């Protein structure tokens, strides 16, 4: 299935219109703690390898999401710019999630798309809703 693309503003509107929708932030816990969309949940799609300090796929990503969020949940998936979240959407699509949208521009922005933070949307800090 082609993954639907939304801007941060569109994601905020969809979250406001549907109280069961979830913003799933797939950045690292450190990035999430530094600032994230208000009310977001965090499951990193990449983790830092402790030996090389380089990012690698999180082998627990899909399982963590499945333990906390049913496959029918409306998920607006974001990262820093929209690249990692696109990959996360593809993995969740393969796992049977049916209502997915990639938040292009994510938290920090991409190309000509301002991110969540620069769009003036509500931001929180700290590990408020980390699902790991």
N, CA, C and O atoms as CSV, one atom per row, in Angstrom:
chain,resi,resn,atom,element,x,y,z
A,1,UNK,N,N,0.844,-1.174,0.000
A,1,UNK,CA,C,0.000,0.000,0.000
A,1,UNK,C,C,0.891,1.240,0.000
A,1,UNK,O,O,1.917,1.271,0.681
A,2,UNK,N,N,0.506,2.246,-0.751
A,2,UNK,CA,C,1.232,3.520,-0.731
A,2,UNK,C,C,0.948,4.209,0.596
A,2,UNK,O,O,-0.196,4.261,1.049
A,3,UNK,N,N,1.984,4.729,1.204
A,3,UNK,CA,C,1.843,5.394,2.495
A,3,UNK,C,C,1.391,6.832,2.269
A,3,UNK,O,O,1.999,7.573,1.497
A,4,UNK,N,N,0.336,7.208,2.941
A,4,UNK,CA,C,-0.196,8.569,2.855
A,4,UNK,C,C,0.801,9.541,3.489
A,4,UNK,O,O,1.380,9.247,4.534
A,5,UNK,N,N,0.997,10.693,2.857
A,5,UNK,CA,C,1.921,11.720,3.338
A,5,UNK,C,C,1.113,12.924,3.830
A,5,UNK,O,O,0.218,13.406,3.135
A,6,UNK,N,N,1.437,13.404,5.036
A,6,UNK,CA,C,0.769,14.583,5.578
A,6,UNK,C,C,1.825,15.545,6.115
A,6,UNK,O,O,2.925,15.129,6.480
A,7,UNK,N,N,1.490,16.812,6.160
A,7,UNK,CA,C,2.370,17.818,6.761
A,7,UNK,C,C,2.157,17.802,8.272
A,7,UNK,O,O,1.173,17.237,8.748
A,8,UNK,N,N,3.063,18.412,9.028
A,8,UNK,CA,C,2.827,18.503,10.467
A,8,UNK,C,C,1.490,19.184,10.804
A,8,UNK,O,O,0.797,18.753,11.726
A,9,UNK,N,N,1.130,20.229,10.075
A,9,UNK,CA,C,-0.147,20.897,10.319
A,9,UNK,C,C,-1.337,19.986,10.073
A,9,UNK,O,O,-2.301,19.985,10.839
A,10,UNK,N,N,-1.262,19.208,8.994
A,10,UNK,CA,C,-2.339,18.249,8.719
A,10,UNK,C,C,-2.409,17.190,9.817
A,10,UNK,O,O,-3.498,16.798,10.236
A,11,UNK,N,N,-1.249,16.728,10.282
A,11,UNK,CA,C,-1.217,15.734,11.354
A,11,UNK,C,C,-1.873,16.294,12.610
A,11,UNK,O,O,-2.666,15.605,13.253
A,12,UNK,N,N,-1.551,17.535,12.965
A,12,UNK,CA,C,-2.147,18.165,14.147
A,12,UNK,C,C,-3.663,18.256,14.012
A,12,UNK,O,O,-4.388,18.021,14.978
A,13,UNK,N,N,-4.143,18.595,12.820
A,13,UNK,CA,C,-5.592,18.677,12.585
A,13,UNK,C,C,-6.256,17.319,12.736
A,13,UNK,O,O,-7.330,17.204,13.326
A,14,UNK,N,N,-5.605,16.283,12.196
A,14,UNK,CA,C,-6.172,14.934,12.298
A,14,UNK,C,C,-6.182,14.457,13.750
A,14,UNK,O,O,-7.139,13.813,14.182
A,15,UNK,N,N,-5.130,14.766,14.502
A,15,UNK,CA,C,-5.091,14.386,15.919
A,15,UNK,C,C,-6.190,15.098,16.705
A,15,UNK,O,O,-6.812,14.499,17.583
A,16,UNK,N,N,-6.430,16.366,16.397
A,16,UNK,CA,C,-7.472,17.132,17.082
A,16,UNK,C,C,-8.864,16.601,16.750
A,16,UNK,O,O,-9.755,16.615,17.599
A,17,UNK,N,N,-9.050,16.135,15.520
A,17,UNK,CA,C,-10.358,15.652,15.080
A,17,UNK,C,C,-10.663,14.236,15.551
A,17,UNK,O,O,-11.830,13.852,15.626
A,18,UNK,N,N,-9.634,13.455,15.870
A,18,UNK,CA,C,-9.830,12.057,16.251
A,18,UNK,C,C,-9.044,11.758,17.532
A,18,UNK,O,O,-7.834,11.535,17.478
A,19,UNK,N,N,-9.722,11.752,18.676
A,19,UNK,CA,C,-9.018,11.542,19.944
A,19,UNK,C,C,-8.392,10.150,20.090
A,19,UNK,O,O,-7.599,9.927,21.004
A,20,UNK,N,N,-8.736,9.226,19.211
A,20,UNK,CA,C,-8.121,7.889,19.277
A,20,UNK,C,C,-6.856,7.799,18.423
A,20,UNK,O,O,-6.114,6.822,18.519
A,21,UNK,N,N,-6.608,8.805,17.592
A,21,UNK,CA,C,-5.407,8.815,16.745
A,21,UNK,C,C,-4.172,9.026,17.616
A,21,UNK,O,O,-4.241,9.653,18.673
A,22,UNK,N,N,-3.039,8.489,17.150
A,22,UNK,CA,C,-1.790,8.559,17.905
A,22,UNK,C,C,-0.679,9.109,17.020
A,22,UNK,O,O,-0.507,8.680,15.879
A,23,UNK,N,N,0.080,10.074,17.569
A,23,UNK,CA,C,1.313,10.518,16.915
A,23,UNK,C,C,2.409,9.610,17.445
A,23,UNK,O,O,2.721,9.633,18.636
A,24,UNK,N,N,2.992,8.813,16.561
A,24,UNK,CA,C,4.066,7.897,16.919
A,24,UNK,C,C,5.386,8.498,16.456
A,24,UNK,O,O,5.662,8.567,15.258
A,25,UNK,N,N,6.195,8.931,17.414
A,25,UNK,CA,C,7.496,9.532,17.133
A,25,UNK,C,C,8.522,8.406,17.133
A,25,UNK,O,O,8.688,7.718,18.140
A,26,UNK,N,N,9.214,8.215,16.007
A,26,UNK,CA,C,10.134,7.079,15.870
A,26,UNK,C,C,11.603,7.499,15.986
A,26,UNK,O,O,12.497,6.746,15.602
A,27,UNK,N,N,11.849,8.700,16.515
A,27,UNK,CA,C,13.219,9.145,16.734
A,27,UNK,C,C,13.813,8.444,17.961
A,27,UNK,O,O,13.123,7.707,18.665
A,28,UNK,N,N,15.087,8.686,18.196
A,28,UNK,CA,C,15.743,8.083,19.355
A,28,UNK,C,C,15.164,8.667,20.643
A,28,UNK,O,O,14.598,9.760,20.621
A,29,UNK,N,N,15.296,7.954,21.769
A,29,UNK,CA,C,14.809,8.500,23.042
A,29,UNK,C,C,15.436,9.855,23.376
A,29,UNK,O,O,14.771,10.720,23.946
A,30,UNK,N,N,16.705,10.045,23.027
A,30,UNK,CA,C,17.359,11.322,23.291
A,30,UNK,C,C,16.720,12.454,22.492
A,30,UNK,O,O,16.493,13.541,23.023
A,31,UNK,N,N,16.432,12.201,21.223
A,31,UNK,CA,C,15.767,13.209,20.396
A,31,UNK,C,C,14.372,13.501,20.942
A,31,UNK,O,O,13.961,14.657,21.033
A,32,UNK,N,N,13.650,12.444,21.303
A,32,UNK,CA,C,12.290,12.576,21.835
A,32,UNK,C,C,12.306,13.414,23.111
A,32,UNK,O,O,11.502,14.335,23.261
A,33,UNK,N,N,13.221,13.098,24.034
A,33,UNK,CA,C,13.286,13.815,25.303
A,33,UNK,C,C,13.588,15.296,25.114
A,33,UNK,O,O,13.123,16.126,25.895
A,34,UNK,N,N,14.364,15.637,24.082
A,34,UNK,CA,C,14.736,17.029,23.830
A,34,UNK,C,C,13.556,17.856,23.328
A,34,UNK,O,O,13.575,19.080,23.463
A,35,UNK,N,N,12.540,17.235,22.760
A,35,UNK,CA,C,11.356,17.924,22.274
A,35,UNK,C,C,10.590,17.052,21.313
A,35,UNK,O,O,11.179,16.414,20.440
A,36,UNK,N,N,9.264,17.017,21.469
A,36,UNK,CA,C,8.408,16.195,20.610
A,36,UNK,C,C,7.001,16.792,20.581
A,36,UNK,O,O,6.647,17.599,21.439
A,37,UNK,N,N,6.201,16.390,19.587
A,37,UNK,CA,C,4.822,16.857,19.561
A,37,UNK,C,C,4.104,16.495,20.861
A,37,UNK,O,O,4.243,15.380,21.364
A,38,UNK,N,N,3.349,17.429,21.393
A,38,UNK,CA,C,2.615,17.189,22.630
A,38,UNK,C,C,1.727,15.952,22.482
A,38,UNK,O,O,0.978,15.820,21.514
A,39,UNK,N,N,1.826,15.057,23.455
A,39,UNK,CA,C,1.011,13.842,23.469
A,39,UNK,C,C,1.569,12.693,22.663
A,39,UNK,O,O,0.962,11.623,22.622
A,40,UNK,N,N,2.715,12.882,22.017
A,40,UNK,CA,C,3.289,11.828,21.172
A,40,UNK,C,C,3.752,10.637,22.008
A,40,UNK,O,O,4.092,10.777,23.183
A,41,UNK,N,N,3.758,9.468,21.378
A,41,UNK,CA,C,4.348,8.255,21.933
A,41,UNK,C,C,5.664,8.013,21.206
A,41,UNK,O,O,5.823,8.422,20.056
A,42,UNK,N,N,6.608,7.351,21.867
A,42,UNK,CA,C,7.929,7.148,21.272
A,42,UNK,C,C,8.310,5.679,21.233
A,42,UNK,O,O,8.348,5.006,22.263
A,43,UNK,N,N,8.593,5.188,20.026
A,43,UNK,CA,C,9.223,3.889,19.808
A,43,UNK,C,C,10.255,4.122,18.708
A,43,UNK,O,O,9.875,4.377,17.566
A,44,UNK,N,N,11.553,4.041,19.018
A,44,UNK,CA,C,12.567,4.322,17.999
A,44,UNK,C,C,12.640,3.234,16.932
A,44,UNK,O,O,12.655,2.043,17.246
A,45,UNK,N,N,12.685,3.653,15.672
A,45,UNK,CA,C,12.830,2.695,14.572
A,45,UNK,C,C,14.299,2.335,14.374
A,45,UNK,O,O,14.618,1.276,13.834
A,46,UNK,N,N,15.198,3.229,14.817
A,46,UNK,CA,C,16.639,2.968,14.798
A,46,UNK,C,C,17.165,3.116,16.225
A,46,UNK,O,O,16.645,3.907,17.013
A,47,UNK,N,N,18.195,2.349,16.540
A,47,UNK,CA,C,18.883,2.472,17.828
A,47,UNK,C,C,20.367,2.614,17.547
A,47,UNK,O,O,20.853,2.200,16.495
A,48,UNK,N,N,21.082,3.201,18.493
A,48,UNK,CA,C,22.526,3.329,18.333
A,48,UNK,C,C,23.203,2.045,18.783
A,48,UNK,O,O,22.968,1.554,19.887
A,49,UNK,N,N,24.045,1.510,17.911
A,49,UNK,CA,C,24.831,0.336,18.259
A,49,UNK,C,C,25.843,0.773,19.313
A,49,UNK,O,O,26.613,1.702,19.068
A,50,UNK,N,N,25.860,0.124,20.488
A,50,UNK,CA,C,26.759,0.574,21.550
A,50,UNK,C,C,28.241,0.446,21.185
A,50,UNK,O,O,29.072,1.185,21.713
A,51,UNK,N,N,28.573,-0.469,20.305
A,51,UNK,CA,C,29.964,-0.674,19.924
A,51,UNK,C,C,30.426,0.360,18.906
A,51,UNK,O,O,31.472,0.986,19.076
A,52,UNK,N,N,29.642,0.535,17.851
A,52,UNK,CA,C,30.055,1.433,16.759
A,52,UNK,C,C,29.516,2.853,16.910
A,52,UNK,O,O,30.006,3.775,16.256
A,53,UNK,N,N,28.497,3.037,17.780
A,53,UNK,CA,C,27.807,4.321,17.947
A,53,UNK,C,C,27.155,4.772,16.644
A,53,UNK,O,O,26.938,5.965,16.432
A,54,UNK,N,N,26.846,3.818,15.775
A,54,UNK,CA,C,26.165,4.106,14.509
A,54,UNK,C,C,24.735,3.584,14.609
A,54,UNK,O,O,24.485,2.594,15.296
A,55,UNK,N,N,23.799,4.240,13.932
A,55,UNK,CA,C,22.425,3.762,13.984
A,55,UNK,C,C,22.261,2.435,13.252
A,55,UNK,O,O,22.909,2.175,12.237
A,56,UNK,N,N,21.379,1.608,13.795
A,56,UNK,CA,C,21.015,0.345,13.155
A,56,UNK,C,C,19.524,0.133,13.389
A,56,UNK,O,O,18.961,0.706,14.322
A,57,UNK,N,N,18.874,-0.681,12.557
A,57,UNK,CA,C,17.442,-0.925,12.763
A,57,UNK,C,C,17.169,-1.503,14.150
A,57,UNK,O,O,17.916,-2.345,14.651
A,58,UNK,N,N,16.096,-1.036,14.747
A,58,UNK,CA,C,15.659,-1.550,16.044
A,58,UNK,C,C,14.900,-2.859,15.793
A,58,UNK,O,O,13.792,-2.828,15.258
A,59,UNK,N,N,15.476,-4.006,16.170
A,59,UNK,CA,C,14.800,-5.276,15.887
A,59,UNK,C,C,13.500,-5.443,16.661
A,59,UNK,O,O,12.688,-6.303,16.320
A,60,UNK,N,N,13.289,-4.640,17.689
A,60,UNK,CA,C,12.077,-4.722,18.509
A,60,UNK,C,C,11.000,-3.721,18.105
A,60,UNK,O,O,9.942,-3.671,18.731
A,61,UNK,N,N,11.252,-2.922,17.066
A,61,UNK,CA,C,10.335,-1.832,16.721
A,61,UNK,C,C,8.898,-2.313,16.529
A,61,UNK,O,O,8.000,-1.862,17.241
A,62,UNK,N,N,8.670,-3.210,15.590
A,62,UNK,CA,C,7.300,-3.639,15.293
A,62,UNK,C,C,6.677,-4.310,16.510
A,62,UNK,O,O,5.514,-4.053,16.823
A,63,UNK,N,N,7.418,-5.156,17.197
A,63,UNK,CA,C,6.886,-5.832,18.377
A,63,UNK,C,C,6.470,-4.859,19.470
A,63,UNK,O,O,5.432,-5.048,20.105
A,64,UNK,N,N,7.272,-3.815,19.697
A,64,UNK,CA,C,6.928,-2.808,20.710
A,64,UNK,C,C,5.642,-2.088,20.346
A,64,UNK,O,O,4.774,-1.881,21.194
A,65,UNK,N,N,5.523,-1.710,19.083
A,65,UNK,CA,C,4.310,-1.021,18.643
A,65,UNK,C,C,3.115,-1.958,18.806
A,65,UNK,O,O,2.068,-1.545,19.305
A,66,UNK,N,N,3.261,-3.197,18.396
A,66,UNK,CA,C,2.158,-4.154,18.496
A,66,UNK,C,C,1.715,-4.388,19.937
A,66,UNK,O,O,0.528,-4.595,20.189
A,67,UNK,N,N,2.646,-4.357,20.883
A,67,UNK,CA,C,2.291,-4.565,22.295
A,67,UNK,C,C,1.455,-3.419,22.854
A,67,UNK,O,O,0.691,-3.623,23.797
A,68,UNK,N,N,1.583,-2.230,22.294
A,68,UNK,CA,C,0.913,-1.062,22.859
A,68,UNK,C,C,-0.213,-0.483,22.005
A,68,UNK,O,O,-1.115,0.172,22.528
A,69,UNK,N,N,-0.165,-0.722,20.694
A,69,UNK,CA,C,-1.128,-0.088,19.792
A,69,UNK,C,C,-1.721,-1.113,18.832
A,69,UNK,O,O,-0.986,-1.698,18.037
A,70,UNK,N,N,-3.030,-1.345,18.885
A,70,UNK,CA,C,-3.664,-2.300,17.973
A,70,UNK,C,C,-3.486,-1.899,16.506
A,70,UNK,O,O,-3.295,-0.723,16.194
A,71,UNK,N,N,-3.549,-2.877,15.624
A,71,UNK,CA,C,-3.318,-2.660,14.193
A,71,UNK,C,C,-4.333,-1.706,13.562
A,71,UNK,O,O,-4.053,-1.130,12.511
A,72,UNK,N,N,-5.487,-1.528,14.169
A,72,UNK,CA,C,-6.493,-0.620,13.614
A,72,UNK,C,C,-6.296,0.826,14.068
A,72,UNK,O,O,-7.035,1.707,13.628
A,73,UNK,N,N,-5.324,1.091,14.933
A,73,UNK,CA,C,-5.078,2.443,15.435
A,73,UNK,C,C,-4.664,3.375,14.302
A,73,UNK,O,O,-3.836,3.023,13.461
A,74,UNK,N,N,-5.251,4.568,14.292
A,74,UNK,CA,C,-4.821,5.585,13.322
A,74,UNK,C,C,-3.483,6.125,13.811
A,74,UNK,O,O,-3.408,6.728,14.882
A,75,UNK,N,N,-2.418,5.906,13.021
A,75,UNK,CA,C,-1.071,6.323,13.402
A,75,UNK,C,C,-0.552,7.404,12.468
A,75,UNK,O,O,-0.534,7.233,11.249
A,76,UNK,N,N,-0.136,8.509,13.047
A,76,UNK,CA,C,0.561,9.567,12.335
A,76,UNK,C,C,2.002,9.437,12.785
A,76,UNK,O,O,2.332,9.740,13.932
A,77,UNK,N,N,2.857,8.986,11.884
A,77,UNK,CA,C,4.215,8.579,12.233
A,77,UNK,C,C,5.200,9.661,11.807
A,77,UNK,O,O,5.255,10.054,10.642
A,78,UNK,N,N,5.986,10.138,12.791
A,78,UNK,CA,C,6.929,11.208,12.509
A,78,UNK,C,C,8.310,10.933,13.077
A,78,UNK,O,O,8.478,10.134,13.997
A,79,UNK,N,N,9.291,11.614,12.506
A,79,UNK,CA,C,10.669,11.557,12.991
A,79,UNK,C,C,11.212,12.988,12.950
A,79,UNK,O,O,10.481,13.924,13.273
A,80,UNK,N,N,12.448,13.176,12.569
A,80,UNK,CA,C,13.008,14.523,12.497
A,80,UNK,C,C,12.601,15.222,11.200
A,80,UNK,O,O,12.282,16.411,11.205
A,81,UNK,N,N,12.612,14.471,10.074
A,81,UNK,CA,C,12.317,15.102,8.789
A,81,UNK,C,C,11.284,14.350,7.950
A,81,UNK,O,O,10.660,14.943,7.069
A,82,UNK,N,N,11.095,13.073,8.204
A,82,UNK,CA,C,10.143,12.278,7.430
A,82,UNK,C,C,10.745,11.055,6.780
A,82,UNK,O,O,10.023,10.264,6.173
A,83,UNK,N,N,12.048,10.878,6.889
A,83,UNK,CA,C,12.711,9.738,6.249
A,83,UNK,C,C,12.575,8.465,7.094
A,83,UNK,O,O,12.103,7.442,6.598
A,84,UNK,N,N,12.985,8.525,8.363
A,84,UNK,CA,C,12.870,7.350,9.237
A,84,UNK,C,C,11.404,6.960,9.413
A,84,UNK,O,O,11.070,5.776,9.463
A,85,UNK,N,N,10.538,7.959,9.505
A,85,UNK,CA,C,9.120,7.659,9.701
A,85,UNK,C,C,8.518,6.980,8.469
A,85,UNK,O,O,7.606,6.163,8.598
A,86,UNK,N,N,9.016,7.307,7.291
A,86,UNK,CA,C,8.551,6.611,6.082
A,86,UNK,C,C,8.889,5.129,6.184
A,86,UNK,O,O,8.050,4.275,5.898
A,87,UNK,N,N,10.119,4.826,6.591
A,87,UNK,CA,C,10.535,3.425,6.755
A,87,UNK,C,C,9.705,2.756,7.843
A,87,UNK,O,O,9.297,1.605,7.689
A,88,UNK,N,N,9.455,3.459,8.928
A,88,UNK,CA,C,8.633,2.906,10.013
A,88,UNK,C,C,7.227,2.581,9.498
A,88,UNK,O,O,6.669,1.538,9.840
A,89,UNK,N,N,6.657,3.463,8.683
A,89,UNK,CA,C,5.330,3.205,8.103
A,89,UNK,C,C,5.345,1.948,7.234
A,89,UNK,O,O,4.413,1.145,7.273
A,90,UNK,N,N,6.400,1.788,6.459
A,90,UNK,CA,C,6.507,0.603,5.606
A,90,UNK,C,C,6.557,-0.664,6.455
A,90,UNK,O,O,5.904,-1.652,6.120
A,91,UNK,N,N,7.319,-0.652,7.545
A,91,UNK,CA,C,7.393,-1.817,8.435
A,91,UNK,C,C,6.042,-2.104,9.083
A,91,UNK,O,O,5.634,-3.261,9.188
A,92,UNK,N,N,5.347,-1.049,9.517
A,92,UNK,CA,C,4.045,-1.235,10.154
A,92,UNK,C,C,2.992,-1.692,9.148
A,92,UNK,O,O,2.111,-2.484,9.482
A,93,UNK,N,N,3.082,-1.200,7.934
A,93,UNK,CA,C,2.183,-1.648,6.871
A,93,UNK,C,C,2.354,-3.156,6.640
A,93,UNK,O,O,1.373,-3.891,6.526
A,94,UNK,N,N,3.608,-3.600,6.574
A,94,UNK,CA,C,3.890,-5.026,6.398
A,94,UNK,C,C,3.368,-5.857,7.572
A,94,UNK,O,O,3.031,-7.029,7.405
A,95,UNK,N,N,3.302,-5.248,8.756
A,95,UNK,CA,C,2.829,-5.950,9.960
A,95,UNK,C,C,1.308,-5.907,10.101
A,95,UNK,O,O,0.765,-6.454,11.062
A,96,UNK,N,N,0.607,-5.261,9.152
A,96,UNK,CA,C,-0.856,-5.282,9.169
A,96,UNK,C,C,-1.530,-4.016,9.659
A,96,UNK,O,O,-2.753,-3.994,9.792
A,97,UNK,N,N,-0.777,-2.961,9.931
A,97,UNK,CA,C,-1.398,-1.688,10.314
A,97,UNK,C,C,-2.035,-1.084,9.072
A,97,UNK,O,O,-1.442,-1.088,7.993
A,98,UNK,N,N,-3.249,-0.562,9.232
A,98,UNK,CA,C,-4.030,-0.166,8.064
A,98,UNK,C,C,-4.311,1.324,7.949
A,98,UNK,O,O,-4.730,1.783,6.886
A,99,UNK,N,N,-4.095,2.089,9.007
A,99,UNK,CA,C,-4.407,3.519,8.975
A,99,UNK,C,C,-3.146,4.292,9.346
A,99,UNK,O,O,-2.982,4.743,10.480
A,100,UNK,N,N,-2.260,4.434,8.361
A,100,UNK,CA,C,-0.942,5.025,8.562
A,100,UNK,C,C,-0.767,6.293,7.736
A,100,UNK,O,O,-1.269,6.403,6.618
A,101,UNK,N,N,-0.048,7.238,8.312
A,101,UNK,CA,C,0.359,8.418,7.546
A,101,UNK,C,C,1.765,8.801,7.985
A,101,UNK,O,O,2.068,8.825,9.178
A,102,UNK,N,N,2.612,9.098,7.024
A,102,UNK,CA,C,3.952,9.599,7.302
A,102,UNK,C,C,3.873,11.117,7.416
A,102,UNK,O,O,3.348,11.792,6.531
A,103,UNK,N,N,4.407,11.648,8.529
A,103,UNK,CA,C,4.412,13.093,8.724
A,103,UNK,C,C,5.675,13.644,8.065
A,103,UNK,O,O,6.751,13.664,8.663
A,104,UNK,N,N,5.516,14.092,6.812
A,104,UNK,CA,C,6.643,14.627,6.064
A,104,UNK,C,C,6.985,15.995,6.644
A,104,UNK,O,O,6.123,16.865,6.766
A,105,UNK,N,N,8.230,16.167,6.993
A,105,UNK,CA,C,8.668,17.378,7.672
A,105,UNK,C,C,8.913,17.101,9.141
A,105,UNK,O,O,9.676,17.816,9.792
A,106,UNK,N,N,8.267,16.060,9.673
A,106,UNK,CA,C,8.503,15.601,11.031
A,106,UNK,C,C,8.575,16.717,12.054
A,106,UNK,O,O,7.806,17.677,11.998
A,107,UNK,N,N,9.498,16.583,12.981
A,107,UNK,CA,C,9.650,17.556,14.058
A,107,UNK,C,C,10.520,18.736,13.633
A,107,UNK,O,O,10.272,19.872,14.038
A,108,UNK,N,N,11.541,18.465,12.814
A,108,UNK,CA,C,12.512,19.505,12.494
A,108,UNK,C,C,12.424,20.116,11.113
A,108,UNK,O,O,13.081,21.121,10.844
A,109,UNK,N,N,11.614,19.525,10.214
A,109,UNK,CA,C,11.458,20.075,8.873
A,109,UNK,C,C,12.244,19.324,7.815
A,109,UNK,O,O,13.220,18.638,8.121
A,110,UNK,N,N,11.815,19.457,6.572
A,110,UNK,CA,C,12.462,18.813,5.431
A,110,UNK,C,C,12.186,19.630,4.183
A,110,UNK,O,O,11.068,20.096,3.961
A,111,UNK,N,N,13.218,19.797,3.374
A,111,UNK,CA,C,13.072,20.539,2.115
A,111,UNK,C,C,12.326,21.849,2.375
A,111,UNK,O,O,12.783,22.685,3.153
A,112,UNK,N,N,11.191,22.019,1.727
A,112,UNK,CA,C,10.406,23.245,1.889
A,112,UNK,C,C,9.270,23.090,2.890
A,112,UNK,O,O,8.384,23.942,2.954
A,113,UNK,N,N,9.286,22.016,3.670
A,113,UNK,CA,C,8.217,21.765,4.634
A,113,UNK,C,C,8.715,22.060,6.047
A,113,UNK,O,O,9.625,21.383,6.526
A,114,UNK,N,N,8.139,23.055,6.726
A,114,UNK,CA,C,8.545,23.301,8.106
A,114,UNK,C,C,8.114,22.142,8.993
A,114,UNK,O,O,7.072,21.527,8.763
A,115,UNK,N,N,8.906,21.853,9.989
A,115,UNK,CA,C,8.581,20.780,10.920
A,115,UNK,C,C,7.549,21.206,11.948
A,115,UNK,O,O,7.087,22.347,11.967
A,116,UNK,N,N,7.204,20.254,12.798
A,116,UNK,CA,C,6.212,20.473,13.859
A,116,UNK,C,C,6.599,21.690,14.706
A,116,UNK,O,O,5.784,22.583,14.939
A,117,UNK,N,N,7.846,21.710,15.157
A,117,UNK,CA,C,8.315,22.773,16.051
A,117,UNK,C,C,8.220,24.141,15.390
A,117,UNK,O,O,7.701,25.082,15.989
A,118,UNK,N,N,8.721,24.265,14.149
A,118,UNK,CA,C,8.719,25.549,13.455
A,118,UNK,C,C,7.337,25.963,12.962
A,118,UNK,O,O,7.135,27.108,12.559
A,119,UNK,N,N,6.388,25.031,12.994
A,119,UNK,CA,C,5.013,25.358,12.607
A,119,UNK,C,C,4.230,25.950,13.776
A,119,UNK,O,O,3.066,26.321,13.625
A,120,UNK,N,N,4.873,26.039,14.946
A,120,UNK,CA,C,4.206,26.616,16.109
A,120,UNK,C,C,3.209,25.679,16.770
A,120,UNK,O,O,2.330,26.120,17.510
A,121,UNK,N,N,3.348,24.385,16.501
A,121,UNK,CA,C,2.434,23.401,17.090
A,121,UNK,C,C,2.915,23.043,18.497
A,121,UNK,O,O,4.086,23.251,18.812
A,122,UNK,N,N,2.030,22.507,19.351
A,122,UNK,CA,C,2.406,22.248,20.744
A,122,UNK,C,C,3.533,21.224,20.885
A,122,UNK,O,O,3.520,20.169,20.251
A,123,UNK,N,N,4.513,21.565,21.736
A,123,UNK,CA,C,5.711,20.754,21.947
A,123,UNK,C,C,5.853,20.448,23.439
A,123,UNK,O,O,5.537,21.280,24.289
A,124,UNK,N,N,6.332,19.240,23.741
A,124,UNK,CA,C,6.668,18.837,25.109
A,124,UNK,C,C,8.123,18.383,25.126
A,124,UNK,O,O,8.704,18.097,24.080
A,125,UNK,N,N,8.699,18.321,26.310
A,125,UNK,CA,C,10.030,17.751,26.476
A,125,UNK,C,C,9.953,16.658,27.528
A,125,UNK,O,O,8.983,16.571,28.281
A,126,UNK,N,N,10.992,15.823,27.571
A,126,UNK,CA,C,11.034,14.722,28.532
A,126,UNK,C,C,10.401,13.466,27.973
A,126,UNK,O,O,9.718,13.508,26.949
A,127,UNK,N,N,10.627,12.358,28.640
A,127,UNK,CA,C,10.123,11.060,28.186
A,127,UNK,C,C,8.723,10.777,28.676
A,127,UNK,O,O,8.486,9.755,29.320
A,128,UNK,N,N,7.794,11.661,28.384
A,128,UNK,CA,C,6.440,11.586,28.916
A,128,UNK,C,C,5.712,10.312,28.507
A,128,UNK,O,O,5.102,9.663,29.356
A,129,UNK,N,N,5.757,9.941,27.244
A,129,UNK,CA,C,4.980,8.798,26.751
A,129,UNK,C,C,5.841,7.838,25.946
A,129,UNK,O,O,5.457,7.414,24.856
A,130,UNK,N,N,6.978,7.506,26.473
A,130,UNK,CA,C,7.836,6.555,25.775
A,130,UNK,C,C,7.228,5.172,25.955
A,130,UNK,O,O,6.879,4.796,27.074
A,131,UNK,N,N,7.095,4.412,24.879
A,131,UNK,CA,C,6.503,3.073,24.952
A,131,UNK,C,C,7.538,1.986,25.128
A,131,UNK,O,O,7.182,0.809,25.186
A,132,UNK,N,N,8.803,2.340,25.214
A,132,UNK,CA,C,9.858,1.323,25.362
A,132,UNK,C,C,10.171,1.086,26.824
A,132,UNK,O,O,11.031,0.266,27.146
